[in-house]
């Protein structure tokens, strides 16, 4: 991943340097180049794409790697949020406010 990011950063730096060099040279000898149309990035990501995430595990130095589709990650996030909200609402309940079975 780091190698990919470094390669992208290097490519962007070279492209910036080339553009800067072209802007400083007189363009009277060459016609202005028209940039090719670029397709806009898709705003919707493929829900069936497989995504792997690494998370730390308490008690070990070896992290856990979990792979699921984007749709499964979204469903898990929704369920985790619902569980958290339910436990927060239920955490305020005491035997004084809600009679305990006993």
MODELLER restraints for C-alpha pairs under 7 A, 6 or more apart:
rsr = mdl.restraints
at = mdl.atoms
rsr.add(forms.Gaussian(group=physical.xy_distance, feature=features.Distance(at['CA:47:A'], at['CA:69:A']), mean=6.49, stdev=0.5))
rsr.add(forms.Gaussian(group=physical.xy_distance, feature=features.Distance(at['CA:47:A'], at['CA:70:A']), mean=4.85, stdev=0.5))
rsr.add(forms.Gaussian(group=physical.xy_distance, feature=features.Distance(at['CA:47:A'], at['CA:71:A']), mean=4.97, stdev=0.5))
rsr.add(forms.Gaussian(group=physical.xy_distance, feature=features.Distance(at['CA:48:A'], at['CA:69:A']), mean=5.30, stdev=0.5))
rsr.add(forms.Gaussian(group=physical.xy_distance, feature=features.Distance(at['CA:48:A'], at['CA:70:A']), mean=6.14, stdev=0.5))
rsr.add(forms.Gaussian(group=physical.xy_distance, feature=features.Distance(at['CA:48:A'], at['CA:71:A']), mean=6.63, stdev=0.5))
rsr.add(forms.Gaussian(group=physical.xy_distance, feature=features.Distance(at['CA:49:A'], at['CA:69:A']), mean=5.34, stdev=0.5))
rsr.add(forms.Gaussian(group=physical.xy_distance, feature=features.Distance(at['CA:49:A'], at['CA:70:A']), mean=6.00, stdev=0.5))
rsr.add(forms.Gaussian(group=physical.xy_distance, feature=features.Distance(at['CA:50:A'], at['CA:67:A']), mean=6.63, stdev=0.5))
rsr.add(forms.Gaussian(group=physical.xy_distance, feature=features.Distance(at['CA:50:A'], at['CA:68:A']), mean=5.55, stdev=0.5))
rsr.add(forms.Gaussian(group=physical.xy_distance, feature=features.Distance(at['CA:50:A'], at['CA:69:A']), mean=4.28, stdev=0.5))
rsr.add(forms.Gaussian(group=physical.xy_distance, feature=features.Distance(at['CA:50:A'], at['CA:70:A']), mean=6.45, stdev=0.5))
rsr.add(forms.Gaussian(group=physical.xy_distance, feature=features.Distance(at['CA:51:A'], at['CA:67:A']), mean=5.56, stdev=0.5))
rsr.add(forms.Gaussian(group=physical.xy_distance, feature=features.Distance(at['CA:51:A'], at['CA:68:A']), mean=5.61, stdev=0.5))
rsr.add(forms.Gaussian(group=physical.xy_distance, feature=features.Distance(at['CA:51:A'], at['CA:69:A']), mean=5.70, stdev=0.5))
rsr.add(forms.Gaussian(group=physical.xy_distance, feature=features.Distance(at['CA:51:A'], at['CA:70:A']), mean=6.38, stdev=0.5))
rsr.add(forms.Gaussian(group=physical.xy_distance, feature=features.Distance(at['CA:52:A'], at['CA:65:A']), mean=6.64, stdev=0.5))
rsr.add(forms.Gaussian(group=physical.xy_distance, feature=features.Distance(at['CA:52:A'], at['CA:66:A']), mean=5.51, stdev=0.5))
rsr.add(forms.Gaussian(group=physical.xy_distance, feature=features.Distance(at['CA:52:A'], at['CA:67:A']), mean=4.02, stdev=0.5))
rsr.add(forms.Gaussian(group=physical.xy_distance, feature=features.Distance(at['CA:52:A'], at['CA:68:A']), mean=6.45, stdev=0.5))
rsr.add(forms.Gaussian(group=physical.xy_distance, feature=features.Distance(at['CA:53:A'], at['CA:65:A']), mean=5.65, stdev=0.5))
rsr.add(forms.Gaussian(group=physical.xy_distance, feature=features.Distance(at['CA:53:A'], at['CA:66:A']), mean=5.47, stdev=0.5))
rsr.add(forms.Gaussian(group=physical.xy_distance, feature=features.Distance(at['CA:53:A'], at['CA:67:A']), mean=6.38, stdev=0.5))
rsr.add(forms.Gaussian(group=physical.xy_distance, feature=features.Distance(at['CA:54:A'], at['CA:63:A']), mean=6.31, stdev=0.5))
rsr.add(forms.Gaussian(group=physical.xy_distance, feature=features.Distance(at['CA:54:A'], at['CA:64:A']), mean=5.56, stdev=0.5))
rsr.add(forms.Gaussian(group=physical.xy_distance, feature=features.Distance(at['CA:54:A'], at['CA:65:A']), mean=4.37, stdev=0.5))
rsr.add(forms.Gaussian(group=physical.xy_distance, feature=features.Distance(at['CA:54:A'], at['CA:66:A']), mean=6.42, stdev=0.5))
rsr.add(forms.Gaussian(group=physical.xy_distance, feature=features.Distance(at['CA:55:A'], at['CA:63:A']), mean=5.53, stdev=0.5))
rsr.add(forms.Gaussian(group=physical.xy_distance, feature=features.Distance(at['CA:55:A'], at['CA:64:A']), mean=5.33, stdev=0.5))
rsr.add(forms.Gaussian(group=physical.xy_distance, feature=features.Distance(at['CA:55:A'], at['CA:65:A']), mean=6.45, stdev=0.5))
rsr.add(forms.Gaussian(group=physical.xy_distance, feature=features.Distance(at['CA:56:A'], at['CA:63:A']), mean=4.43, stdev=0.5))
rsr.add(forms.Gaussian(group=physical.xy_distance, feature=features.Distance(at['CA:56:A'], at['CA:64:A']), mean=6.11, stdev=0.5))
rsr.add(forms.Gaussian(group=physical.xy_distance, feature=features.Distance(at['CA:57:A'], at['CA:63:A']), mean=5.53, stdev=0.5))
rsr.add(forms.Gaussian(group=physical.xy_distance, feature=features.Distance(at['CA:57:A'], at['CA:64:A']), mean=6.34, stdev=0.5))
